[in-house]
């Protein structure tokens, strides 16, 4: 079951989006559980009370509380980096404002079924990634770490250190070997000593990236253009 939230104060938009989603659902192996909000404040209250969605379609221009404000609540206040966010707007001018929120995509009104179909395909891939487990051997023990919870991995001599939401794990290994196992899940090789999960990058600068917990990691000169492009996807 894919849990989907729609928040837009235009009833025509919410109805059209629901029709398209239910039409697409007929050809999917997974069912959609869709809830609609016309008030961004109510959505914020639900989320703060513990309600969670796999994917939220979020209109930017909402009365009282904008979609950008709701996005910041999700990422910064609730520390939720898993929920996929698709912003909706009639204007394409918000790229830098949305960077901190790390949306999956940006949907321009008016949209059609083809636009939504592409978004749902990407969403399904990302949501399945969140369920993937990385198994590592450390001191004759097996560590099972959800890929979506790994923030970054660093190399330190003969060891690698895996930093996740619960702490860090140090084990023998090579960064290149680990990268081959996680590169298909949104990880970026930003430096010879660092792999970072794109999910947690809050800010990209010329020679570093800043994560949402204020950790700053260096970006090597030869990787700058590649990382800049990867950080900008969806904006």
C-alpha positions in Angstrom: 0.0 0.0 0.0 1.4 3.4 -1.1 0.3 6.2 1.3 -0.2 9.4 -0.7 -1.2 12.8 0.6 -2.4 15.7 -1.6 -2.5 19.2 -0.3 -3.9 22.0 -2.6 -6.5 24.6 -2.0 -7.9 24.3 -5.5 -10.5 21.6 -5.6 -10.2 21.2 -9.4 -6.5 20.3 -9.0 -7.1 17.8 -6.2 -9.9 16.1 -8.1 -7.8 15.9 -11.3 -4.8 14.5 -9.5 -6.9 11.9 -7.8 -8.5 10.8 -11.1 -5.1 10.4 -12.7 -3.7 8.5 -9.7 -6.6 6.1 -9.5 -6.4 5.5 -13.3 -2.7 4.7 -12.9 -3.3 2.5 -9.9 -5.2 0.0 -12.1 -1.9 -0.9 -13.9 0.2 -1.1 -10.7 0.9 -4.0 -8.4 0.5 -1.8 -5.3 -2.7 0.0 -4.2 -2.9 3.7 -3.4 -4.3 5.0 -0.1 -5.0 8.7 -0.9 -5.9 11.5 1.5 -6.7 15.0 0.4 -6.2 18.3 2.2 -7.3 21.7 1.1 -5.8 23.3 4.2 -2.0 23.2 4.7 -2.4 23.9 8.5 -4.5 20.8 8.9 -1.9 18.7 7.1 0.8 20.2 9.3 -1.2 19.3 12.4 -1.7 15.7 11.2 2.0 15.3 10.4 3.0 16.7 13.8 0.6 14.2 15.4 2.4 11.3 13.8 0.6 10.9 10.5 3.0 9.7 7.8 2.9 9.4 4.0 5.2 7.8 1.5 4.5 10.6 -1.0 3.0 14.1 -0.6 1.9 16.3 -3.5 2.2 19.8 -2.0 1.0 23.1 -3.5 3.4 25.9 -2.9 1.0 28.8 -2.9 -1.4 28.0 0.0 -3.1 30.5 2.3 -1.9 30.9 5.9 1.0 28.3 5.6 2.8 27.9 2.3 3.9 24.5 0.9 7.5 25.5 1.5 6.8 26.1 5.2 5.1 22.7 5.4 8.1 21.1 3.6 10.5 22.7 6.2 8.3 21.3 9.0 8.6 17.8 7.5 12.4 18.0 7.0 13.6 20.2 9.8 11.1 19.9 12.7 10.0 16.3 12.2 13.4 15.2 10.9 11.6 13.2 8.2 13.9 12.6 5.2 12.1 9.6 4.0 8.7 11.1 2.8 9.0 12.0 -0.9 7.7 15.5 -1.7 6.4 16.8 -5.0 5.8 20.5 -5.1 3.0 21.9 -7.3 2.9 25.4 -8.7 1.8 27.4 -11.7 5.3 29.1 -11.7 8.7 27.7 -12.2 10.8 30.1 -10.0 11.3 28.4 -6.7 14.4 26.2 -7.3 16.7 27.7 -4.7 13.9 28.1 -2.1 13.2 24.4 -2.3 16.8 23.1 -2.3 16.9 22.8 1.5 13.7 20.7 1.5 15.1 18.2 -1.1 11.9 17.6 -3.1 11.6 14.6 -5.3 10.2 16.7 -8.1 8.4 19.9 -9.1 5.1 19.7 -10.9 4.0 22.7 -13.1 0.2 23.4 -13.6 -1.4 22.4 -15.8 -0.2 18.8 -15.7 -1.3 15.7 -17.5 -1.3 11.9 -16.9 2.1 11.5 -18.4 3.6 13.9 -15.9 2.1 12.0 -13.0 3.0 8.6 -14.4 6.7 9.6 -14.5 6.6 10.9 -11.0 4.9 7.7 -9.7 7.5 5.5 -11.3 10.3 7.5 -9.7 8.5 7.5 -6.4 8.1 3.8 -6.4 11.8 3.3 -7.0 12.8 5.6 -4.2 10.3 4.2 -1.7 11.6 0.7 -2.5 15.1 2.0 -1.9 14.1 3.0 1.6 13.3 -0.6 2.4 16.7 -1.9 1.3 19.1 -3.3 3.9 22.9 -3.1 3.7 24.5 -6.0 5.4 28.1 -5.5 6.7 30.4 -7.8 8.6 32.2 -6.2 11.6 34.2 -8.1 14.2 32.5 -11.4 13.3 29.1 -9.9 13.6 26.6 -9.0 10.9 25.3 -5.4 10.8 22.0 -4.8 9.1 21.6 -1.1 8.3 18.6 0.4 6.4 20.2 2.2 3.4 17.8 5.1 3.8 19.2 5.7 7.3 22.9 5.9 6.2 23.9 9.6 6.1 27.5 9.2 4.9 30.4 6.8 4.8 34.0 7.8 5.3 37.3 6.1 4.7 39.9 6.2 7.5 43.1 4.2 6.7 42.2 0.5 6.4 38.7 1.2 7.9 35.4 2.6 6.8 33.1 4.4 9.2 29.3 4.3 8.5 27.4 7.2 9.9 23.6 6.6 10.3 20.8 8.1 12.2 21.7 6.1 15.3 25.4 6.6 15.5 28.5 5.2 13.7 30.0 1.8 12.9 33.7 1.2 12.2 34.8 -1.8 10.3 37.6 -2.9 7.9 36.9 -2.3 4.2 37.4 -0.2 1.1 35.2 2.7 0.3 35.1 1.8 -3.4 33.6 -1.6 -2.6 30.9 -0.1 -0.4 30.1 2.5 -3.1 29.5 -0.3 -5.6 26.8 -1.7 -3.3 25.0 1.6 -2.6 25.5 3.8 -5.7 22.1 2.8 -7.1 20.4 4.2 -4.0 21.2 7.9 -4.3 24.7 7.9 -2.9 27.3 10.3 -4.3 31.1 9.8 -4.3 32.0 13.4 -3.4 35.6 12.8 -2.3 38.1 10.0 -2.2 37.3 9.7 1.5 33.6 10.3 1.5 30.3 8.8 0.1 27.2 10.8 1.0 23.5 10.0 0.8 21.9 12.7 -1.4 18.8 12.4 0.8 20.5 14.3 3.6 22.3 17.1 1.7 20.9 20.4 2.8 23.2 22.8 1.0 25.8 22.5 -1.8 28.7 25.0 -2.0 31.6 25.2 -4.3 33.9 22.8 -2.4 31.7 21.2 0.2 28.2 19.9 1.1 26.3 20.5 4.3 24.1 17.8 5.7 20.9 18.5 7.6 22.6 17.9 10.9 25.2 20.6 10.1 28.0 18.2 9.2 30.1 19.7 6.4 32.0 17.3 4.0 34.5 18.3 1.3 33.9 17.9 -2.4 36.9 17.1 -4.5 37.6 19.5 -7.4 37.1 16.8 -10.2 33.7 15.9 -8.8 32.2 19.4 -8.3 30.2 19.6 -11.5 28.9 16.1 -11.2 27.8 16.7 -7.5 26.2 20.1 -8.4 24.1 18.4 -11.1 23.1 15.6 -8.8 22.1 18.0 -6.0 19.9 20.0 -8.4 17.9 17.1 -9.8 14.2 17.7 -9.4 14.5 21.5 -9.0 
